[in-house]
């Protein structure tokens, strides 16, 4: 992961208009950029999880209500919800009307020092809260994702902290990256 090849090319809506599993894998290595006042924070995405609709027992869409509606929104919509006093950030994927999302589980800070090896830690480090909920990542002046063309190996595992899970491994992370939340 030493040959970072970050571009200024931002991800577009077409990127998020694919299934959650594909987007979760392809988000790895991309760089999340967060503007906080005059400061620009950059962090490489090193761990994600894919979530689906009502057939996925671990999905927020399984519980109906507002989160299910947001998960059925436009691809690229930001979904923020609280778990154990932490905010978690997700991006809606797939097509409108079909509940799918990708959770960011861990980031590797590139130009700042903070623990980002967990979904609640990364939102605290990047000052991401409920104010981002239901906004678009595309064209957002406060948060966006840019391309990074480096190569690395992807590991697959079952999702973390899920009591009822699908039989498929839907957690993806960059092999041997020290910022991954759990091995």
Residue pairs with C-beta under 8 A, 6 or more apart in sequence:
1 44
1 108
1 150
1 152
1 174
1 177
3 150
4 44
4 110
4 148
4 150
5 148
5 149
5 150
6 31
6 42
6 146
6 147
6 148
7 146
7 147
7 148
7 149
8 146
9 146
9 147
10 138
10 144
10 145
10 146
10 147
11 30
11 137
11 138
11 144
11 145
11 146
11 147
12 138
13 74
13 75
13 76
13 138
15 23
15 26
15 76
16 23
16 75
16 76
16 91
16 92
16 93
16 137
16 138
17 75
17 76
17 93
17 94
17 95
18 75
18 93
18 94
19 50
19 93
19 94
19 100
20 50
20 51
20 52
20 93
20 94
20 100
20 101
20 102
20 170
21 50
21 168
21 170
23 50
23 91
23 93
23 102
24 48
24 49
24 50
24 102
24 170
24 172
25 48
25 154
25 172
27 45
27 48
27 91
27 102
27 104
27 145
28 45
28 46
28 47
28 48
28 152
28 154
28 172
28 173
28 174
29 44
29 45
29 46
29 148
29 150
29 152
29 174
30 44
30 45
30 145
30 146
30 147
30 148
31 42
31 43
31 44
31 45
31 110
31 145
31 146
31 147
31 148
32 42
32 43
32 44
32 45
32 104
32 107
32 126
32 143
32 144
32 145
33 40
33 41
33 42
33 143
33 144
33 145
33 146
34 40
34 41
34 42
34 43
34 126
34 127
34 128
34 142
34 143
35 41
35 141
35 142
35 143
36 126
36 127
40 111
41 109
41 111
41 112
41 125
41 126
42 109
42 110
42 111
42 112
43 107
43 108
43 109
43 110
43 112
43 116
43 122
43 125
43 126
44 107
44 108
44 110
44 148
45 104
45 106
45 107
45 145
46 106
46 107
46 108
46 173
46 174
46 177
46 179
46 180
47 104
47 105
47 106
47 171
47 172
47 173
47 174
47 177
47 179
47 180
47 181
48 102
48 103
48 104
48 105
48 171
48 172
48 173
49 102
49 103
49 105
49 159
49 160
49 170
49 171
49 172
50 93
50 100
50 101
50 102
50 103
50 170
50 172
51 58
51 59
51 60
51 61
51 71
51 90
51 100
51 101
51 102
51 103
51 170
52 59
52 61
52 99
52 100
52 166
53 59
53 61
53 62
53 68
53 71
53 72
53 98
53 99
53 100
54 61
54 62
54 68
54 99
55 166
56 62
56 166
57 164
57 165
57 166
58 159
58 162
58 163
58 164
58 165
58 166
59 71
59 99
59 101
60 67
60 68
60 71
60 79
60 81
60 101
61 67
61 68
61 71
61 72
61 99
62 68
67 79
67 81
68 99
70 77
70 79
70 92
70 133
70 134
71 79
71 92
71 99
71 100
71 101
72 92
72 96
72 97
72 98
72 99
73 92
73 96
73 134
74 92
74 96
74 136
75 92
75 93
75 94
75 95
75 96
76 91
76 92
76 136
76 137
76 138
77 91
77 92
77 134
77 135
77 136
77 137
78 89
78 90
78 91
78 92
78 132
78 133
78 134
78 135
78 136
78 137
78 140
78 143
79 89
79 90
79 91
79 92
79 101
79 133
79 134
80 87
80 88
80 89
80 90
80 123
80 128
80 129
80 130
80 132
80 133
81 87
81 88
81 90
81 133
82 88
82 130
83 119
83 120
84 120
85 120
86 119
86 120
86 121
86 123
86 124
87 120
87 123
87 124
87 128
87 129
87 130
88 103
88 104
88 119
88 120
88 123
89 103
89 104
89 119
89 122
89 123
89 128
89 132
90 101
90 102
90 103
90 104
91 101
91 102
91 104
91 137
92 100
92 101
93 100
93 101
93 102
94 100
103 119
104 119
104 122
105 118
105 119
105 160
105 171
105 173
105 180
105 181
106 116
106 117
106 118
106 119
106 122
106 173
106 179
106 180
106 181
107 116
107 122
107 125
107 126
107 179
108 116
108 177
108 179
109 116
109 125
109 179
112 125
114 121
114 124
114 125
115 121
115 125
116 122
116 125
116 126
116 179
117 179
117 180
117 181
118 181
119 181
122 128
123 129
126 143
128 143
132 142
132 143
137 143
137 144
137 145
138 144
152 174
152 175
152 177
153 174
153 175
153 176
154 172
154 173
154 174
154 175
155 172
155 173
155 174
155 175
156 169
156 171
156 172
157 169
157 171
157 172
157 173
158 165
158 169
158 170
158 171
159 165
159 170
159 171
160 171
160 181
160 182
173 180
174 180
